[in-house]
């Protein structure tokens, strides 16, 4: 029975790796891994400046909230 269980676990892990799916330990680590990063490598936050290259693009913060890089009074910011 242990060999069978080990085979199933190995199969699941292999297919997850091949499909690009990761195994998240916590919700925080999953959202942090998928957030949009700033030039310093941290997750974006609402209201922060965003680069010209991100204008009109969607970004995700560390909590999974969606923001769009929009022009606000002449500068680009991550806005809802």
MARKE-675019 format. One record per residue (C-alpha): residue in three letters; x, y, z. Coordinates in Angstrom, 2 decimals, always signed. Example, Ala and Ser with C-alpha at 12.3 -4.5 7.8 and 13.67 -1.06 7.14 Angstrom:
<rs>
<r><type>ALA</type><xx>+12.30</xx><yy>-4.50</yy><zz>+7.80</zz></r>
<r><type>SER</type><xx>+13.67</xx><yy>-1.06</yy><zz>+7.14</zz></r>
</rs>
This chain:
<rs>
<r><type>UNK</type><xx>+0.00</xx><yy>+0.00</yy><zz>+0.00</zz></r>
<r><type>UNK</type><xx>+2.86</xx><yy>+2.41</yy><zz>+0.79</zz></r>
<r><type>UNK</type><xx>+4.39</xx><yy>+1.88</yy><zz>-2.66</zz></r>
<r><type>UNK</type><xx>+1.04</xx><yy>+2.67</yy><zz>-4.27</zz></r>
<r><type>UNK</type><xx>+0.62</xx><yy>+5.83</yy><zz>-2.18</zz></r>
<r><type>UNK</type><xx>+4.18</xx><yy>+6.92</yy><zz>-2.96</zz></r>
<r><type>UNK</type><xx>+3.52</xx><yy>+6.39</yy><zz>-6.66</zz></r>
<r><type>UNK</type><xx>+0.38</xx><yy>+8.53</yy><zz>-6.52</zz></r>
<r><type>UNK</type><xx>+2.19</xx><yy>+11.33</yy><zz>-4.66</zz></r>
<r><type>UNK</type><xx>+5.06</xx><yy>+11.23</yy><zz>-7.15</zz></r>
<r><type>UNK</type><xx>+2.59</xx><yy>+11.36</yy><zz>-10.06</zz></r>
<r><type>UNK</type><xx>+0.73</xx><yy>+14.35</yy><zz>-8.59</zz></r>
<r><type>UNK</type><xx>+3.93</xx><yy>+16.26</yy><zz>-7.90</zz></r>
<r><type>UNK</type><xx>+5.29</xx><yy>+15.52</yy><zz>-11.37</zz></r>
<r><type>UNK</type><xx>+2.13</xx><yy>+16.57</yy><zz>-13.17</zz></r>
<r><type>UNK</type><xx>+1.90</xx><yy>+19.72</yy><zz>-11.02</zz></r>
<r><type>UNK</type><xx>+5.46</xx><yy>+20.64</yy><zz>-11.94</zz></r>
<r><type>UNK</type><xx>+4.87</xx><yy>+19.96</yy><zz>-15.64</zz></r>
<r><type>UNK</type><xx>+1.65</xx><yy>+21.98</yy><zz>-15.73</zz></r>
<r><type>UNK</type><xx>+3.30</xx><yy>+24.95</yy><zz>-14.04</zz></r>
<r><type>UNK</type><xx>+1.13</xx><yy>+24.69</yy><zz>-10.95</zz></r>
<r><type>UNK</type><xx>+2.89</xx><yy>+25.31</yy><zz>-7.68</zz></r>
<r><type>UNK</type><xx>+1.95</xx><yy>+24.06</yy><zz>-4.27</zz></r>
<r><type>UNK</type><xx>+1.28</xx><yy>+27.06</yy><zz>-2.02</zz></r>
<r><type>UNK</type><xx>+2.01</xx><yy>+26.64</yy><zz>+1.65</zz></r>
<r><type>UNK</type><xx>-0.11</xx><yy>+29.61</yy><zz>+2.74</zz></r>
<r><type>UNK</type><xx>-2.39</xx><yy>+32.18</yy><zz>+1.14</zz></r>
<r><type>UNK</type><xx>+0.16</xx><yy>+34.89</yy><zz>+1.95</zz></r>
<r><type>UNK</type><xx>+2.99</xx><yy>+33.14</yy><zz>+0.14</zz></r>
<r><type>UNK</type><xx>+0.75</xx><yy>+32.46</yy><zz>-2.85</zz></r>
<r><type>UNK</type><xx>-0.34</xx><yy>+36.08</yy><zz>-3.19</zz></r>
<r><type>UNK</type><xx>+3.18</xx><yy>+37.39</yy><zz>-2.63</zz></r>
<r><type>UNK</type><xx>+4.47</xx><yy>+35.09</yy><zz>-5.35</zz></r>
<r><type>UNK</type><xx>+1.92</xx><yy>+36.37</yy><zz>-7.86</zz></r>
<r><type>UNK</type><xx>+2.04</xx><yy>+40.09</yy><zz>-7.03</zz></r>
<r><type>UNK</type><xx>+3.38</xx><yy>+42.71</yy><zz>-9.42</zz></r>
<r><type>UNK</type><xx>+6.87</xx><yy>+43.70</yy><zz>-8.30</zz></r>
<r><type>UNK</type><xx>+8.33</xx><yy>+47.21</yy><zz>-8.05</zz></r>
<r><type>UNK</type><xx>+11.84</xx><yy>+48.02</yy><zz>-9.23</zz></r>
<r><type>UNK</type><xx>+13.04</xx><yy>+47.17</yy><zz>-5.71</zz></r>
<r><type>UNK</type><xx>+11.42</xx><yy>+43.72</yy><zz>-5.84</zz></r>
<r><type>UNK</type><xx>+8.55</xx><yy>+44.42</yy><zz>-3.43</zz></r>
<r><type>UNK</type><xx>+4.83</xx><yy>+44.03</yy><zz>-4.16</zz></r>
<r><type>UNK</type><xx>+3.08</xx><yy>+47.13</yy><zz>-5.46</zz></r>
<r><type>UNK</type><xx>+0.73</xx><yy>+49.13</yy><zz>-3.22</zz></r>
<r><type>UNK</type><xx>-2.22</xx><yy>+51.25</yy><zz>-4.22</zz></r>
<r><type>UNK</type><xx>-1.25</xx><yy>+54.89</yy><zz>-4.80</zz></r>
<r><type>UNK</type><xx>+2.41</xx><yy>+54.16</yy><zz>-5.47</zz></r>
<r><type>UNK</type><xx>+4.10</xx><yy>+55.57</yy><zz>-8.54</zz></r>
<r><type>UNK</type><xx>+4.29</xx><yy>+53.17</yy><zz>-11.46</zz></r>
<r><type>UNK</type><xx>+6.70</xx><yy>+53.19</yy><zz>-14.44</zz></r>
<r><type>UNK</type><xx>+5.78</xx><yy>+54.43</yy><zz>-17.92</zz></r>
<r><type>UNK</type><xx>+6.14</xx><yy>+50.87</yy><zz>-19.22</zz></r>
<r><type>UNK</type><xx>+3.19</xx><yy>+49.81</yy><zz>-17.02</zz></r>
<r><type>UNK</type><xx>+0.80</xx><yy>+52.58</yy><zz>-18.16</zz></r>
<r><type>UNK</type><xx>-2.77</xx><yy>+51.19</yy><zz>-18.52</zz></r>
<r><type>UNK</type><xx>-1.63</xx><yy>+47.74</yy><zz>-17.36</zz></r>
<r><type>UNK</type><xx>-3.07</xx><yy>+45.79</yy><zz>-14.44</zz></r>
<r><type>UNK</type><xx>-0.98</xx><yy>+45.05</yy><zz>-11.37</zz></r>
<r><type>UNK</type><xx>-1.72</xx><yy>+42.89</yy><zz>-8.32</zz></r>
<r><type>UNK</type><xx>-0.70</xx><yy>+43.81</yy><zz>-4.76</zz></r>
<r><type>UNK</type><xx>+0.39</xx><yy>+41.40</yy><zz>-2.02</zz></r>
<r><type>UNK</type><xx>-3.23</xx><yy>+40.85</yy><zz>-0.94</zz></r>
<r><type>UNK</type><xx>-4.47</xx><yy>+40.02</yy><zz>-4.45</zz></r>
<r><type>UNK</type><xx>-6.14</xx><yy>+43.40</yy><zz>-5.11</zz></r>
<r><type>UNK</type><xx>-6.08</xx><yy>+44.62</yy><zz>-8.71</zz></r>
<r><type>UNK</type><xx>-4.79</xx><yy>+48.07</yy><zz>-9.67</zz></r>
<r><type>UNK</type><xx>-4.32</xx><yy>+49.83</yy><zz>-13.00</zz></r>
<r><type>UNK</type><xx>-1.36</xx><yy>+52.10</yy><zz>-13.71</zz></r>
<r><type>UNK</type><xx>-3.16</xx><yy>+55.39</yy><zz>-14.53</zz></r>
<r><type>UNK</type><xx>-2.25</xx><yy>+59.01</yy><zz>-15.06</zz></r>
<r><type>UNK</type><xx>-3.21</xx><yy>+61.12</yy><zz>-12.05</zz></r>
<r><type>UNK</type><xx>-2.40</xx><yy>+64.83</yy><zz>-12.22</zz></r>
<r><type>UNK</type><xx>+0.48</xx><yy>+64.27</yy><zz>-14.62</zz></r>
<r><type>UNK</type><xx>+2.09</xx><yy>+61.27</yy><zz>-12.90</zz></r>
<r><type>UNK</type><xx>+1.42</xx><yy>+57.54</yy><zz>-13.10</zz></r>
<r><type>UNK</type><xx>+0.08</xx><yy>+55.76</yy><zz>-10.01</zz></r>
<r><type>UNK</type><xx>-1.34</xx><yy>+52.32</yy><zz>-9.21</zz></r>
<r><type>UNK</type><xx>-5.08</xx><yy>+53.06</yy><zz>-8.85</zz></r>
<r><type>UNK</type><xx>-8.26</xx><yy>+50.96</yy><zz>-8.44</zz></r>
</rs>
